[in-house]
């Protein structure tokens, strides 16, 4: 049914908005299916570039395909110098995600006009790989430039996750840190049709270019009801630590719940009363990292108490952002970078959705449920005498 009498679902909850072969959240079996694979098994067994290739191209790469893909990610990792200069002109009070989004938009100008307008799968994949290659340098240096720190260049001798983490922290990560960071990137790589991915598809449905679609996704992800929960988790845990640590953690949560405040990192519109499988995987990485910072063990105890209280009081389990917020803090990642990293990691999924939208396009044009006055009013009604 279409038109004004069609069923209305606020927030489009439960509405099937598109068909896809990219991913599916199988809530009944507690799985995230990506191109026919269990995302959690992919995160356990494969590196992020292998999963990124799967998401973009639809199949796992052969050894030769992976070598070519990883070489492309190395060769194109350096963003145009003009993009970094542009970031240097931004106000220092700008948020990192605004700088990241601006850089994504600017990259469109470095594509040949015919290539930029080409919406074929091959062209979108080429542009998508270039964008993915540059996202770590753009993301890390957006933060560094806004904070007055020297920029970091991508090291071609390092793998994707190592390269990314090295540009953030300014030092080469050890294998444990690189492995866990890589796993978080994979957990963020694709997740069916959240608001940011839907925004990208809506923009792409007008036959706008890939960069515009991803920039629109960045604007969506910036909103605190979508992205930002990982940052909020880290700040909450640190706030509890400062106020007294694990001994006051339960009272802290109970007081916030009594004030009807939301505890970020818990619950999910899709998973509802189930454990997000990504969070279940990543929570086991926290004990490995806890001793990296003096306050780490205490933060882990706080983490466990908050999780226990939320399950007891609200019946809610953690979503991915709950463990990621603490993991990134323990890896010495600035809190302001948590959501921009989420966007960088999600780039292959966004690219895949733009490719799919352009290949089977129909412009999105929903209707509204009109709740204003019915009937036509005289034009002079209410006009000044």
C-alpha positions in Angstrom: 0.0 0.0 0.0 1.3 3.5 -0.8 0.0 7.0 -0.3 -1.4 8.7 2.8 -3.2 5.5 4.0 -0.1 3.4 4.0 1.0 2.0 7.5 3.2 4.4 9.5 6.2 3.1 11.3 8.0 5.8 13.3 11.8 5.7 12.6 10.9 3.1 9.8 11.2 0.4 12.5 10.5 -2.9 11.0 10.2 -1.5 7.5 12.1 -3.4 4.7 13.8 -0.5 2.9 16.0 -2.4 0.4 17.1 -5.8 -0.7 20.8 -6.7 -0.2 23.2 -9.5 -0.6 25.9 -7.8 1.7 24.9 -8.6 5.2 22.1 -9.6 7.5 21.6 -9.5 11.3 20.2 -13.0 12.1 18.9 -12.2 15.6 17.3 -15.6 16.2 20.6 -17.4 15.7 22.6 -14.5 17.2 24.8 -14.1 14.1 25.8 -11.3 11.9 26.0 -12.8 8.4 28.3 -11.0 5.9 28.3 -12.3 2.4 27.3 -15.7 3.7 29.9 -15.9 6.5 29.6 -15.4 10.3 31.2 -12.0 11.0 32.5 -13.3 14.4 34.3 -16.2 12.8 35.8 -13.8 10.2 37.0 -11.5 13.0 38.6 -14.5 14.8 40.3 -16.0 11.8 41.0 -13.3 9.3 42.7 -9.9 9.1 40.7 -6.8 8.4 41.9 -6.4 4.8 40.7 -9.9 3.9 37.2 -9.1 5.4 37.2 -5.7 3.7 37.9 -7.4 0.3 35.0 -9.8 1.0 32.6 -7.0 1.8 33.5 -4.9 -1.3 33.9 -7.7 -3.9 31.6 -10.4 -2.6 34.1 -13.2 -2.1 37.1 -14.0 0.0 40.3 -13.1 -1.8 42.7 -15.6 -3.2 46.4 -15.2 -2.2 47.1 -13.2 -5.4 43.9 -11.1 -5.0 44.8 -10.3 -1.4 48.4 -9.3 -2.4 47.1 -6.9 -5.1 44.5 -5.5 -2.7 46.9 -4.9 0.2 49.4 -3.4 -2.2 46.7 -0.9 -3.4 46.0 0.0 0.2 49.7 0.7 0.8 50.3 2.5 -2.5 47.2 4.8 -2.0 47.5 5.3 1.7 48.9 8.9 1.4 46.1 11.5 1.0 46.8 14.4 -1.3 48.9 17.0 0.4 46.2 19.7 -0.4 43.7 17.7 1.8 46.1 17.9 4.8 46.7 21.6 4.2 42.9 22.1 4.1 42.6 20.4 7.5 45.2 22.8 8.8 42.9 25.7 7.9 40.0 24.4 10.0 39.3 26.0 13.4 41.0 24.3 16.2 37.7 24.0 18.0 36.3 21.9 15.2 35.3 18.3 16.0 37.5 15.5 14.6 34.5 14.0 12.8 33.7 17.3 11.0 37.3 17.4 9.8 37.2 13.8 8.7 33.9 14.4 6.8 35.4 17.5 5.2 38.4 15.6 4.0 36.2 12.8 2.5 34.3 15.4 0.5 37.5 17.1 -0.6 38.8 13.8 -2.0 36.1 13.8 -4.6 37.9 16.7 -6.2 40.9 14.6 -6.9 39.0 12.2 -9.1 38.8 12.7 -12.8 35.3 14.1 -13.6 34.4 11.0 -15.7 35.6 8.6 -13.0 33.8 10.6 -10.2 30.5 10.4 -12.1 30.9 6.8 -13.1 28.5 4.7 -11.0 29.4 1.3 -12.4 30.5 -1.4 -9.9 34.1 -1.4 -11.2 34.5 2.4 -10.9 32.9 2.5 -7.5 35.1 -0.3 -6.3 38.2 1.5 -7.5 37.2 4.7 -5.8 36.2 2.8 -2.7 39.6 1.2 -2.4 41.3 4.5 -2.7 39.0 6.0 0.0 39.6 3.0 2.3 43.4 3.3 1.8 43.3 7.0 2.8 40.9 6.8 5.7 43.5 5.9 8.4 45.8 8.9 7.4 42.8 11.2 7.1 41.3 10.1 10.4 44.5 10.1 12.5 45.8 13.4 11.0 42.4 15.1 11.4 42.9 14.6 15.1 46.6 15.4 15.2 46.2 18.7 13.2 43.4 19.9 15.3 45.4 19.2 18.4 48.5 20.9 17.1 50.5 17.7 16.8 52.8 16.8 13.9 51.2 14.8 11.1 52.0 11.1 10.7 52.7 9.5 7.4 51.6 5.9 6.6 54.4 3.4 6.9 54.2 1.0 3.9 56.1 -1.6 5.8 53.2 -2.1 8.2 49.9 -3.9 7.8 46.6 -1.9 7.6 45.7 -2.0 11.3 49.4 -1.5 12.4 49.6 1.5 10.0 46.4 3.0 11.4 47.3 2.6 15.0 50.9 3.9 14.5 49.5 7.1 12.9 47.2 7.6 15.9 49.7 7.0 18.7 52.9 8.0 16.9 54.6 4.7 17.7 54.7 1.3 16.2 52.2 -1.0 17.9 53.2 -4.4 19.3 51.6 -7.5 17.8 49.0 -7.9 20.6 47.8 -4.3 20.2 47.7 -4.6 16.4 45.8 -7.9 16.5 43.1 -6.6 18.9 42.7 -3.3 17.1 42.4 -5.2 13.8 39.6 -7.3 15.4 37.7 -4.2 16.4 37.9 -2.8 12.8 36.5 -6.1 11.5 33.6 -6.0 14.0 32.7 -2.5 12.7 33.2 -3.3 9.0 29.5 -3.9 8.1 26.2 -4.2 9.9 23.3 -4.3 7.5 21.3 -1.1 7.4 21.9 1.3 10.4 21.1 5.0 10.0 24.5 5.9 8.4 24.4 3.1 5.8 20.8 4.0 5.0 21.8 7.6 4.6 24.5 6.6 2.2 22.1 4.5 0.1 19.5 7.3 0.0 22.2 9.7 -1.2 23.5 7.2 -3.7 20.0 6.6 -5.0 20.0 10.1 -6.6 23.1 8.8 -8.5 25.3 11.1 -6.4 28.9 9.9 -6.2 30.5 7.6 -3.7 32.3 10.4 -1.8 29.1 12.3 -1.3 27.3 9.1 0.0 30.1 8.4 2.5 30.3 12.0 3.6 26.5 11.8 4.3 27.1 8.6 6.3 29.7 10.5 8.4 27.2 13.2 9.2 24.7 10.5 10.3 27.2 8.7 12.4 28.2 11.8 14.2 24.8 12.0 15.9 24.9 10.7 19.5 22.0 8.3 18.9 24.0 6.4 16.3 27.8 6.9 16.7 29.4 8.3 19.8 28.4 5.6 22.2 32.0 4.2 22.4 33.2 7.7 23.4 30.4 8.0 26.0 31.4 4.6 27.5 35.0 5.6 27.9 34.0 8.9 29.5 31.5 7.2 31.9 34.0 4.6 33.1 36.6 7.3 33.7 34.0 9.4 35.5 33.3 6.4 37.8 37.0 5.9 38.4 37.5 9.6 39.3 34.5 9.5 41.7 35.7 6.5 43.7 36.2 3.5 41.4 34.7 0.1 41.6 33.4 0.7 45.1 30.8 3.3 43.9 30.2 1.9 40.4 26.9 0.2 41.3 25.5 3.3 43.1 26.6 5.5 40.2 24.6 3.4 37.7 21.6 3.2 40.0 21.5 6.9 40.5 21.6 7.5 36.8 18.9 5.0 36.2 16.8 6.7 38.9 17.1 9.9 37.0 16.0 8.1 33.8 19.4 8.7 32.2 20.6 6.5 29.4 23.6 4.3 30.1 25.4 4.2 26.7 26.8 1.0 25.3 23.7 -1.1 26.3 20.8 -2.3 24.3 20.2 -2.2 20.6 17.1 -1.7 18.5 17.7 -5.0 16.7 19.3 -7.2 19.4 17.0 -5.9 22.1 17.4 -8.4 25.0 20.3 -10.4 23.5 24.0 -10.0 23.7 25.5 -8.3 20.6 27.8 -11.1 19.3 30.5 -8.5 18.5 30.5 -7.3 22.1 30.6 -10.9 23.3 33.7 -11.5 21.2 35.5 -8.3 22.1 35.0 -8.4 25.9 37.5 -11.2 26.1 40.2 -8.9 24.8 39.9 -6.5 27.7 41.8 -8.7 30.3 44.7 -8.9 27.8 45.0 -5.1 27.7 44.1 -4.2 31.3 47.6 -4.0 32.6 48.8 -1.6 29.8 47.7 1.3 31.9 48.0 1.7 35.7 44.2 2.3 36.0 43.4 -0.5 33.6 42.6 -3.2 36.2 40.3 -0.9 38.1 38.5 0.2 34.9 38.0 -3.4 34.1 36.4 -4.0 37.5 34.1 -1.0 36.9 33.3 -2.3 33.4 32.2 -5.7 34.9 30.1 -4.1 37.6 28.2 -1.7 35.3 27.5 -4.7 32.9 26.1 -6.7 35.8 23.9 -3.9 37.2 22.5 -3.2 33.7 21.5 -6.8 33.2 20.0 -7.1 36.6 18.1 -3.8 36.6 17.2 -3.4 32.9 17.7 -6.8 31.3 20.1 -5.1 28.8 23.3 -6.6 27.4 26.2 -4.6 26.0 26.4 -3.7 22.4 29.7 -3.4 20.5 30.5 0.1 21.7 30.7 -1.0 25.3 33.9 -3.1 25.1 35.3 -0.9 22.3 35.2 2.2 24.4 37.4 0.6 27.0 39.6 -1.3 24.5 40.5 1.9 22.6 41.3 3.7 25.9 43.6 0.9 26.9 45.3 1.1 23.5 46.0 4.8 24.2 43.6 6.0 21.5 42.3 9.5 22.2 38.6 9.3 23.1 37.7 11.9 20.4 38.9 9.4 17.8 36.6 6.5 18.8 33.7 7.4 16.4 35.9 8.5 13.5 37.6 5.1 13.7 34.2 3.5 13.6 33.5 5.4 10.3 36.9 4.4 8.9 36.3 0.8 9.7 32.8 0.9 8.2 34.1 2.2 4.9 34.1 -1.1 3.0 30.5 -1.7 4.1 29.4 1.8 2.9 31.3 1.2 -0.4 29.5 -2.1 -0.9 26.1 -0.6 -0.3 26.8 2.3 -2.7 27.9 -0.2 -5.4 24.7 -2.3 -4.8 22.5 0.8 -4.8 23.9 2.1 -8.0 23.7 -1.3 -9.7 20.0 -1.8 -8.8 18.9 1.7 -8.3 15.6 3.2 -7.5 15.6 6.6 -5.9 14.2 6.7 -2.4 11.0 8.9 -2.2 8.8 7.9 0.7 5.6 9.7 1.6 4.5 11.4 4.9 1.7 11.0 7.3 0.2 14.5 7.2 -1.1 15.7 10.5 -1.8 19.4 9.6 -5.1 21.1 8.8 -7.4 19.3 6.3 -9.1 21.2 3.5 -8.0 24.4 1.8 -8.1 27.6 3.8 -8.9 30.9 2.2 -5.7 32.6 1.1 -6.6 35.8 3.0 -7.2 33.9 6.3 -4.7 35.2 8.9 -3.3 37.8 6.6 -2.6 41.3 8.1 -5.4 43.7 7.5 
